[in-house]
């Protein structure tokens, strides 16, 4: 009987140590730098035509880099869509994005492509007046990533900090707090 109890105790200890290791792994993994921890990333928009966009992965998240057409810029300027936060007062964005285009230059738009409701990936909207849609909960965003009234998403799409180092190359940077 004693041998069986000792055997069961060792099994329980073994499983406990293994479980503690699995629980501790993510914490130790966070301390090891990876390629996703880059503090900056250069992105060229030379390969984009008007109205085209591309996905860029930076710091473990996907971003949309879009070259707007003149029609897209005109549509933003008209402001015919009812928005929750048209002035982006409640949005996560750098100071330079506090304009209708939410960008440094009207023709280039950079945003994280995660819905602000539950973090689903947004996609290009089929509606030409809208820019992005969340297929999970039907939140729509305009061409500047501002959320449309009545959507489940509470705030506009997040805009990262970036700057241009040449005419068609921008650098994504970690925002200084």
Buried (B, 14 or more C-beta within 10 A) or exposed (E): EEEEEEEEEEEEEEEEEEEEEEEEEEEEEEEEEEEEEEEBBEBEBEEBEEBEBBEBEBBEBEBBBBBBBEEBBEBBEEEEBEBBBBEBEEBBBBEBBEEBBBBBBBBBBBBBBBBBBEEBBBEBBEEEBBBBBBEBEEBBBBBBBBBBEEBBBEBBBBBBBBEEEEEBEBBBBEEEE
